[in-house]
Amino acid sequence: MINKLIIGSANFGLKYGVANNKRLTKKDIFEILRYAKKLGVFGIDTAKGYGNAEEIVGDYLKLQREKSFKIITKILHKDYKGVQSVKDEVRDSLKKLNVKCIDFLLLHSFETYQEYKDTAITAFEELIKEGYILHWGVSVYYPEEARQVILDGFSNFAVEFPLNIFDRRFLKRDFLKGLKKKKCFLFARSIFLQGLFFLSEKGLTGNFETVKENVLQLNALSQRFKIPLSDILLLFAAANPYIDGIIIGVDSKEQLKKNLGFYKNLKKYQMMKHLLDKLEVNDERILLPYLWR
């Protein structure tokens, strides 16, 4: 299961999350990535929108004798004048990341896909033929957005989407199974919901007050079954057979080391998994961080 883990890099270049809201130093980041490489972590998820995260990842990769991780990066929503402008954007990422090829190049929003679909896909297909990217895809918030890409006739693309104990929208009606039939790569993000699951009772204020009882019950289950809360959150996604990778934020090498032992609690998790069903949340004001206040 470790080979499903992907290091999220939002806090490499930005202050990110509600629990720690921490931006890491380059020394911290290099320690995390060296340890992740040693343990066989699948990849790194980054984006142009994450401050200077691409450059920091590139500085690390420049020191390596061989490519250490699969690279997922995302291009911004902006005004693309034509195919060449998209290709220039991707080549800029290649330069910053110090790689010759990006494994998964994603549009950072479905809005970008809608507005620049023909231009972007043409550019991606040319870049694949030229050997600069292996796969293209879209980062989405809603199942309907991924479904639309399928309806447009595409397959064998990558989808990055939110999934956690509260947010199960992508698990409905065998949706992931359907995407797999189209040979899609499935990457789950928001496993920790930007740290919401780790907030103290006092920290669950405002909109979060509506899920205070859910968080308390989750912590109670963690104590009852003697499984760390982070392990429960990771196993909820990693145990899904259709998911190729799960993106997690990491604040330190020590935290990563702790998280990497999650699979050892798989049997305990399977015993308590059914008790998590009642914790599902259907309020988008909780599930979608861009709606948080």
N, C-alpha and C positions, 0 to 999 in steps of 0.2 A: 504493500500500500504506500510505502514511502515514495515509490516511483510515480505516484499520482500527484505528489505535492509540487506546487509552483510558488516561488517566492514573489509576493506582491511588492512592488517598489514605490507605491504612492508616497510612503513616508521617507523614501530616499531623497526626494526633492521637495517635499511639502510637509507641513504639519498636518497630520491626518488622523482621523478617528476621534471618538468622543470619550474613550476611556483614558488614553494617555496624551493624545494630541501632540505626539512627539515626532520631531524631525531628527533623523539619525546623522551622526558624523560619518565621514568617509571611512574612518578607522573601524567604526561599528559595522558599517556595511560590508567592508572587506572581510571582517571576521565571520559575519553571517554567511557570506557567499562561499568562503573557503570551507566552512563546516558543512554547508549544504552540499557542496561538490563531493566532499569526502563520504557523505552518507548516501549519495546517489539520488538526490532530489531531481525531479524531472526538468524544471525550467525556471525562467524568470519572466514575470509579466510586468511590462513597463508601458510608457506612452509619452508622446510629446507633451501632453497636458500635465505631466507630473513634474513640473519645474525642470531641474537639470538632471533628473533621474537617468535618462538615456546616456548622458555623458559620464555619469558616475559608474553605471554598469559597464560602459565602454572602457573606462580607465581600468576596471578590474579585468575585463576580458583581454585587454592589451597585454597584461602581465602573464597570461596563461599560454602555455605551449600549444594547447589544443582547445577547441571549443568545448566549454564545460557544461553548458546547459542548452536546452531548447529555448529559443527566444520568441516571445510574443510581444509585439508592440502595436500601438494604435496611432493612427494619424488623426489630426484634429478636424473638427467641423469648421470649414472656412470656405471662402469663395475660390473654387478651382476653375480656372479659365479654360482648361482643356486637359487632354491626356498627359501632355508633357509636364504640366504643373503638378499633377499627382505623382508622376514618376520622380520629379525633382524633390518632392516632399519625402518620398520613400528613400531616395538616395541620401538625403540629409540624415535620416535615421541610421542608415547603414554606416555612414561616416562617424556619427556620434557613438554608435554602439561598437565600432571597431570590428565589424563582422562582414564577411563577403556575401552572406545570405541570411535572410530573416525567415525563420521557420513558419511563423504565423503572423501575417500582416492584417490587422483588423481596422475597419472603420469604427471610430470611437462612439458613434451614435447611429441609431436607425434613421434619424433625421438626415444625416449625411448620405446614407444609402438612398433614401427617397429622392433627394435633390440631385445627387451626382452619380446615380447608379451606372448609367451607360458609360460615362467618362471614367469612373473609378474602376469598373470591372474590366474595361478595355485595357487600362493601364496595368492592372494586376495581371491580366493574362499575358501581356507582353513581358512583364517583369518575371513571370514564371518561366516563360520560354527562354529568357536571357539568363536565368539562373540566380536572380537576385532575391526572389522569395519562393517558398515551397507551397504555401497555401494562403488563401485570403479568407476573410470572414468578417463578422459584424458583432459588435458588443451591443447587447439589447437589454431592455428592462422588462418587456412583456412577451409572453409566448406568441402572441399574434404577430409580433415583428419578425420573429424567426420563421413563423409559418408563411409570411408574405414572401420571404426570400425563396422558400421552397416553391410557392405558387408561381414565382417568376421564372421557374424552370432550372434553378441552380441546385447542385448537389455537391458533395465532397468539399464543403466549406466548413469553417470553424465558427462556433457560436459561443460567446462568453455571456453568462447570464447569472442572475442572483439566485442563491439557494441556501436555505438554512432551516432550522427547526420551526421558526415562525413562518417563513416564506416557502410555500410548497406549490406555487402556481404552475411551475414547470413539470411537476410530477403528476398532474392531472391527466386522465384519459390517455395514458401510455404515450404522452407527447415525446418524451426522450427516446422511447423505443422507435417511434416514427422517424425521428431525426437520424437515428442510427441506421435505419433502413436506407436512408439517403447517403450513407457513408460520411456523415458529418462528424467533426471533432467537437467534443462537448467539454467546455471548461466552466466550472462553477466558481463564482465569486461571492463575496459578502457572507462567507461561512460564519464569521464572527459578528456580522452586521455592524461593522466599523467599531466594535468594542461594546455595543449596547448590552450584550449578554453579561459583561463583566462589571457593569456599573453597580455600585452599592445601592441599597434601598434608598438612601438619602439622595442619590444621584438620579433616581428615576422620577423626575419632575416634568411638568409641562405635558406634552403629548405622551411622553414615556410613562406617565402615571397609569395609562390605560393598560399597560402590559406589566405593571409591577408584580401582580400576582403570578403571572406566567414565569417571570424571571425567578421569583422566590420558589416556585414549585420546581423549576429546573435545578436550582441549587440544592433543594431538598433531595431530589432524585440522585444528584451527584454524590451527596453525603450518604444516602441510603445504600447505594450500590458500590460505594467506594471507588468511583471513577472520576478523575478530574474533569471539571466542566469543559475544558478545552478539548479533551479526548472525546466527549460525547458529541460536541459540535463537529469535530473533524470526522468522526465515524459516520455521522448522519449522511454526509456527502460521499465520503470515500468508499463506503460499503455499497453504494449504488453501482451496479454492474455496467451501466451505460455511460458513466462519467469517465472521461479520459484524464482529467486533471482538476485539482482544487487549488484555488489561489488563496494564500493566507498572508496576512500582514505579520511581520516579525519585528520586535523592538530591540532584540539583543540575541547574541549567540546562545546565551543561557536559556532564553525563552524558546528558541528553535530546538535546542537539545531536549527540552522538556516536551515540546509538542511532538517530536519525532518518535516518541514511544507510544503514541496513541493506539497503534494497531494491536498492542499487547492486551488491550482491554476489549477486544472484539467479542469474545464469548460473553462477558458481563453485559456488554452493550446489547447483544442480541436478546438477552433475557429481559431487558427493560425497555427495548425499543418501542413496544406497543403503548407504553405509558406516555410517550412523547406526543402521541397523536392529538391529545386534548390541548396541547400548547400551540397549535396552529393559530395564526393571526391572519385576518383578512383585511385589515385596515392599511391602505397604501401609505397613509401618513406615518406609519411605523416601518413598513417594509421597504420604502424607497427613500434613502437618505437625502436625496435632493429636495424632498418635501418637508424635511425636518425644520423646525424653528428653534 
